[in-house]
Amino acid sequence: MSRRTSRRIPALPSWLPVDPYILALIGTVGLAAVLPVSGTGAEVADGASTGAVALLFFLYGARLSTADALDGLKHWRLHLTVLACTFLVFPLLGLAAGGLVPHVLAPQLQDGFLFLCLVPSTIQSSIAFTSIARGNVPAAICAGSFSSIAGILLTPLLAAVLLGGSGGGFSADSLLKIVVQLLVPFLAGQLLRRRIGGFIGRHRTVLGYVDRGSILLVVYTAFSAGMVAGIWHQVTPLRLLGLLAAEAVLLALMLAVSWYGAKRLGFGREDRIAIQFAGSKKSLAAGLPMASVLFGAHAGLAVLPLMLFHQMQLMVCAVLAKRRSRDPLPDGAAASEQPVPVS
């Protein structure tokens, strides 16, 4: 790993039951409920969120070391395992959850629940939790990055097959929009990485606020559109409890499948940790802009399952990572903390 990718990122404060960023997301949803943007303002906000997301993926591309990514390809079995968890096992469980409709899972939330199962894995939290648990951090870096890149194409294609026109309104035009908005900026960041890598390295904290601010803007735009379209009266507190219960079971199953499945495949402890944390998560940063393209005015309701799952996975995996950090290491293994890159 290069020095530029070996900087540490702070872990979540142990005394906080909720990530402050999640509180910001909740506040943004509340703001959209009280002061939704509409009309010309909505068009401006939509254009701004599109530009913000393009900038977000440009920065992702500029941060990912091409040399590290190529080096990570050597661990291809691990990456294929994570991709299988993300884009095969998750969607199958999402389809199986259709049997929970309408008694546990509300029909209007079914598409959003399935969409949650189609988005790629996270990068930042997978790396952070893998580091805390003393797992294979370089593998987590590459696995999360490869999942994000693959998701730019796989997520809309899976949405076309599994959701069809009823859920996301998928079309060749929507795929083109996703490629232009996400993949093109990412590749541009990769091409310019040598020139701007030093600048990014010196301003990681500021650019981190750009990352999170972009997502908050997308959330505000999506939930404002939902308020204007009048879709929120469809979701009752009892239906939200049903959704949370279904997501808790989904997360528990994926944590078990990724951990014990990796063991059956012959992976060692450090690799199993990376597989579990990268293979059981879903990316809010990647899912939100895709949902805004695929679901249009119904994006707010569609991303609600993803937002709730995102919070749940952070809380559960924080506890799990700390427990894994106390596991006895194999004989001869070092007990030192591994560096975590900013991604």
C-alpha positions as CSV (number, residue, x, y, z in Angstrom):
1,M,0.0,0.0,0.0
2,S,1.2,3.5,-0.7
3,R,1.7,6.1,1.9
4,R,-1.0,8.2,0.4
5,T,-3.6,5.4,1.1
6,S,-2.4,4.6,4.6
7,R,-3.7,7.5,6.5
8,R,-6.0,6.9,9.4
9,I,-9.6,7.9,9.6
10,P,-11.2,8.4,13.0
11,A,-13.5,5.6,14.3
12,L,-17.0,6.4,15.3
13,P,-17.1,7.7,18.9
14,S,-17.8,4.8,21.2
15,W,-20.1,6.9,23.4
16,L,-22.4,7.9,20.5
17,P,-25.3,5.4,19.9
18,V,-26.0,7.2,16.6
19,D,-23.5,8.5,14.1
20,P,-23.8,12.4,13.9
21,Y,-24.1,12.1,10.2
22,I,-27.2,10.0,10.6
23,L,-28.6,12.7,12.8
24,A,-27.8,15.1,9.9
25,L,-29.7,12.8,7.5
26,I,-32.7,12.7,9.8
27,G,-32.6,16.5,10.1
28,T,-32.5,16.8,6.4
29,V,-35.6,14.6,6.0
30,G,-37.3,16.7,8.6
31,L,-36.4,19.9,6.7
32,A,-37.8,18.4,3.5
33,A,-41.0,17.5,5.4
34,V,-41.5,21.1,6.7
35,L,-40.0,23.1,3.8
36,P,-40.1,21.0,0.7
37,V,-38.7,22.6,-2.4
38,S,-41.0,22.7,-5.4
39,G,-41.4,24.4,-8.8
40,T,-38.4,26.3,-10.1
41,G,-36.7,25.8,-6.8
42,A,-37.0,22.0,-7.3
43,E,-35.4,22.2,-10.7
44,V,-32.5,24.2,-9.3
45,A,-32.1,21.8,-6.4
46,D,-32.2,18.8,-8.8
47,G,-29.5,20.3,-11.0
48,A,-27.4,21.1,-8.0
49,S,-27.7,17.5,-6.6
50,T,-26.8,16.1,-10.0
51,G,-23.6,18.2,-10.1
52,A,-22.8,17.4,-6.4
53,V,-23.1,13.6,-7.1
54,A,-20.9,13.9,-10.2
55,L,-18.3,15.7,-8.0
56,L,-18.6,13.0,-5.4
57,F,-17.8,10.2,-7.8
58,F,-15.0,12.3,-9.4
59,L,-13.4,12.5,-5.9
60,Y,-13.9,8.7,-5.5
61,G,-12.0,8.2,-8.7
62,A,-9.3,10.6,-7.7
63,R,-8.8,8.9,-4.4
64,L,-8.5,5.3,-5.5
65,S,-5.0,4.4,-6.3
66,T,-4.8,2.6,-9.6
67,A,-1.7,0.7,-8.5
68,D,-3.5,-0.5,-5.3
69,A,-6.6,-1.6,-7.3
70,L,-4.4,-3.6,-9.7
71,D,-2.5,-5.1,-6.8
72,G,-5.8,-6.0,-5.2
73,L,-6.8,-8.0,-8.2
74,K,-4.4,-10.7,-7.0
75,H,-6.9,-11.5,-4.3
76,W,-9.6,-12.3,-6.8
77,R,-11.4,-15.1,-4.8
78,L,-12.1,-12.7,-2.0
79,H,-13.4,-10.0,-4.3
80,L,-15.6,-12.4,-6.2
81,T,-17.0,-13.6,-2.8
82,V,-17.9,-10.0,-1.8
83,L,-19.5,-9.4,-5.2
84,A,-21.5,-12.6,-4.9
85,C,-22.8,-11.5,-1.5
86,T,-23.6,-8.0,-2.8
87,F,-25.1,-8.7,-6.2
88,L,-26.4,-12.3,-5.9
89,V,-27.2,-13.3,-2.3
90,F,-28.7,-9.9,-1.3
91,P,-31.0,-9.8,-4.4
92,L,-32.2,-13.3,-3.8
93,L,-33.1,-12.4,-0.2
94,G,-34.8,-9.3,-1.5
95,L,-36.9,-11.4,-3.8
96,A,-37.7,-13.8,-1.0
97,A,-38.9,-10.9,1.1
98,G,-41.7,-10.5,-1.3
99,G,-43.4,-13.3,0.7
100,L,-43.6,-10.8,3.6
101,V,-46.0,-8.6,1.7
102,P,-48.5,-7.4,2.8
103,H,-48.5,-8.7,6.4
104,V,-45.0,-7.6,7.5
105,L,-43.7,-5.5,4.6
106,A,-46.0,-2.8,3.1
107,P,-46.6,-3.1,-0.7
108,Q,-45.5,0.5,-1.3
109,L,-42.1,-0.3,0.4
110,Q,-41.5,-3.6,-1.4
111,D,-39.7,-1.9,-4.4
112,G,-37.5,0.1,-2.1
113,F,-36.6,-3.0,0.0
114,L,-35.6,-4.8,-3.2
115,F,-33.7,-1.8,-4.5
116,L,-31.8,-1.8,-1.2
117,C,-30.6,-5.3,-2.0
118,L,-29.3,-4.2,-5.4
119,V,-27.0,-1.3,-4.5
120,P,-23.2,-1.8,-4.1
121,S,-21.3,-2.1,-0.9
122,T,-19.8,0.7,1.2
123,I,-16.2,1.8,1.1
124,Q,-15.5,3.9,4.2
125,S,-17.4,2.0,6.9
126,S,-16.2,-1.4,5.5
127,I,-12.6,-0.3,5.8
128,A,-13.1,1.3,9.3
129,F,-14.8,-1.8,10.8
130,T,-12.4,-4.2,9.2
131,S,-9.5,-2.2,10.7
132,I,-11.2,-2.2,14.2
133,A,-11.7,-5.9,14.0
134,R,-8.1,-6.4,12.9
135,G,-9.0,-7.8,9.5
136,N,-7.5,-7.5,6.0
137,V,-7.7,-3.8,5.4
138,P,-6.1,-3.7,1.9
139,A,-8.6,-6.3,0.8
140,A,-11.5,-4.3,2.3
141,I,-10.3,-1.2,0.4
142,C,-10.3,-3.0,-3.0
143,A,-13.4,-5.0,-2.3
144,G,-15.4,-1.9,-1.5
145,S,-14.0,0.0,-4.4
146,F,-14.6,-2.8,-6.9
147,S,-18.2,-3.2,-5.6
148,S,-18.8,0.5,-6.1
149,I,-17.5,0.5,-9.6
150,A,-19.4,-2.7,-10.6
151,G,-22.6,-1.3,-9.0
152,I,-22.7,1.6,-11.5
153,L,-23.6,-0.9,-14.2
154,L,-24.9,-3.9,-12.2
155,T,-27.4,-2.0,-10.0
156,P,-29.5,-0.5,-12.9
157,L,-29.3,-3.7,-14.9
158,L,-30.5,-5.7,-11.9
159,A,-33.2,-3.1,-11.4
160,A,-34.3,-3.6,-15.0
161,V,-34.7,-7.3,-14.5
162,L,-36.1,-7.5,-11.0
163,L,-38.0,-4.2,-10.7
164,G,-39.0,-3.6,-14.3
165,G,-41.1,-0.7,-15.3
166,S,-43.4,-0.9,-12.2
167,G,-40.7,-0.1,-9.7
168,G,-38.0,2.1,-11.1
169,G,-39.1,3.0,-14.6
170,F,-35.8,1.6,-15.9
171,S,-34.8,2.4,-19.5
172,A,-31.8,2.8,-21.7
173,D,-32.0,6.6,-21.0
174,S,-31.8,6.0,-17.2
175,L,-28.8,3.7,-17.6
176,L,-27.1,6.4,-19.8
177,K,-27.9,9.0,-17.1
178,I,-26.3,6.8,-14.4
179,V,-23.2,6.2,-16.6
180,V,-22.8,10.0,-17.3
181,Q,-23.5,11.0,-13.7
182,L,-21.4,8.4,-12.0
183,L,-19.1,6.4,-14.2
184,V,-17.8,9.2,-16.4
185,P,-16.8,11.5,-13.4
186,F,-15.2,8.4,-11.7
187,L,-13.0,7.7,-14.7
188,A,-12.2,11.4,-15.0
189,G,-11.0,11.3,-11.4
190,Q,-8.8,8.3,-12.2
191,L,-7.2,10.0,-15.2
192,L,-6.5,13.2,-13.2
193,R,-5.4,11.4,-10.1
194,R,-1.6,12.0,-10.6
195,R,-2.2,15.8,-11.0
196,I,-4.7,16.3,-8.1
197,G,-3.8,13.5,-5.8
198,G,-1.5,15.8,-3.7
199,F,-4.3,18.4,-3.3
200,I,-6.8,15.8,-2.2
201,G,-4.3,14.4,0.3
202,R,-3.8,17.8,1.8
203,H,-7.6,18.6,2.1
204,R,-9.1,15.3,3.0
205,T,-11.2,16.7,5.8
206,V,-12.7,19.5,3.7
207,L,-13.4,17.1,0.9
208,G,-15.1,14.8,3.4
209,Y,-17.6,17.5,4.1
210,V,-18.1,17.8,0.3
211,D,-18.9,14.1,0.2
212,R,-21.5,14.2,3.0
213,G,-22.9,17.5,1.9
214,S,-23.6,16.0,-1.5
215,I,-25.5,13.2,0.0
216,L,-27.5,15.5,2.2
217,L,-28.5,17.6,-0.8
218,V,-29.6,14.4,-2.7
219,V,-31.7,13.4,0.3
220,Y,-33.3,16.8,0.6
221,T,-34.2,16.8,-3.1
222,A,-35.6,13.3,-3.1
223,F,-37.7,13.6,0.0
224,S,-39.0,17.1,-1.1
225,A,-40.2,15.5,-4.3
226,G,-41.9,12.8,-2.2
227,M,-43.6,15.4,-0.1
228,V,-44.8,17.4,-3.1
229,A,-46.1,14.2,-4.7
230,G,-48.0,13.3,-1.5
231,I,-46.6,9.8,-1.1
232,W,-45.7,9.9,2.6
233,H,-49.3,9.4,3.9
234,Q,-48.9,5.8,2.7
235,V,-46.5,4.8,5.4
236,T,-47.8,4.3,9.0
237,P,-45.6,3.8,12.1
238,L,-46.7,0.1,12.2
239,R,-45.5,-0.3,8.6
240,L,-42.2,1.3,9.5
241,L,-41.8,-1.2,12.4
242,G,-42.5,-4.1,9.9
243,L,-39.8,-2.7,7.6
244,L,-37.3,-2.4,10.4
245,A,-38.0,-6.0,11.5
246,A,-37.5,-7.3,7.9
247,E,-34.2,-5.3,7.6
248,A,-33.0,-6.7,10.9
249,V,-33.5,-10.2,9.6
250,L,-31.8,-9.3,6.3
251,L,-28.8,-7.9,8.0
252,A,-28.5,-10.9,10.4
253,L,-28.7,-13.3,7.5
254,M,-26.0,-11.5,5.5
255,L,-23.6,-11.3,8.4
256,A,-24.0,-15.0,8.9
257,V,-23.8,-16.0,5.3
258,S,-20.7,-13.8,4.6
259,W,-18.9,-15.0,7.8
260,Y,-19.6,-18.8,7.7
261,G,-19.7,-18.9,3.9
262,A,-16.2,-17.5,3.8
263,K,-15.1,-20.1,6.3
264,R,-16.5,-22.9,4.1
265,L,-14.5,-21.4,1.2
266,G,-11.3,-21.7,3.1
267,F,-10.6,-18.0,3.9
268,G,-8.5,-17.1,7.0
269,R,-9.7,-14.9,9.8
270,E,-8.5,-11.6,8.4
271,D,-10.0,-12.3,5.0
272,R,-13.3,-13.5,6.6
273,I,-13.5,-10.2,8.5
274,A,-13.1,-8.2,5.3
275,I,-15.6,-10.3,3.5
276,Q,-18.2,-10.0,6.3
277,F,-18.0,-6.2,6.6
278,A,-17.8,-5.5,2.8
279,G,-20.3,-8.2,1.9
280,S,-23.0,-7.3,4.4
281,K,-23.3,-3.6,3.7
282,K,-25.1,-1.3,1.3
283,S,-23.9,2.1,0.2
284,L,-26.2,5.1,0.8
285,A,-23.8,7.3,-1.2
286,A,-24.2,5.2,-4.3
287,G,-27.8,4.2,-3.9
288,L,-29.3,7.7,-3.5
289,P,-28.3,9.1,-6.8
290,M,-29.3,5.9,-8.6
291,A,-32.7,5.9,-7.0
292,S,-33.3,9.5,-8.0
293,V,-32.8,8.5,-11.6
294,L,-34.6,5.2,-11.5
295,F,-37.6,6.2,-9.3
296,G,-38.1,9.9,-10.1
297,A,-40.7,11.5,-7.9
298,H,-41.0,8.3,-5.8
299,A,-37.3,8.3,-4.9
300,G,-38.0,9.5,-1.4
301,L,-40.1,6.5,-0.5
302,A,-37.9,4.2,-2.5
303,V,-34.7,5.2,-0.5
304,L,-36.4,5.0,2.9
305,P,-35.5,1.3,3.4
306,L,-31.9,2.0,2.3
307,M,-31.6,4.9,4.8
308,L,-32.9,2.8,7.7
309,F,-30.7,-0.1,6.7
310,H,-27.7,2.2,6.5
311,Q,-28.2,3.3,10.1
312,M,-28.8,-0.3,11.3
313,Q,-25.7,-1.7,9.7
314,L,-23.5,1.0,11.2
315,M,-24.8,0.3,14.7
316,V,-24.7,-3.4,14.5
317,C,-21.3,-3.6,12.8
318,A,-19.7,-1.2,15.2
319,V,-20.6,-3.6,18.1
320,L,-19.5,-6.6,16.0
321,A,-16.2,-5.0,15.0
322,K,-15.3,-4.3,18.7
323,R,-16.2,-7.9,19.6
324,R,-14.0,-9.3,16.8
325,S,-11.1,-7.0,18.0
326,R,-11.1,-9.0,21.2
327,D,-10.9,-12.4,19.5
328,P,-7.6,-14.2,20.2
329,L,-5.3,-14.0,17.1
330,P,-3.8,-17.1,15.5
331,D,-0.3,-18.1,16.7
332,G,2.3,-15.8,15.2
333,A,-0.2,-13.1,14.1
334,A,0.6,-9.5,15.1
335,A,-1.9,-7.7,17.3
336,S,-1.1,-4.2,16.0
337,E,-3.8,-1.9,14.6
338,Q,-3.8,-1.6,10.9
339,P,-3.9,1.8,9.1
340,V,-7.2,2.8,7.6
341,P,-7.2,4.8,4.4
342,V,-9.5,7.7,3.7
343,S,-11.7,6.7,0.7
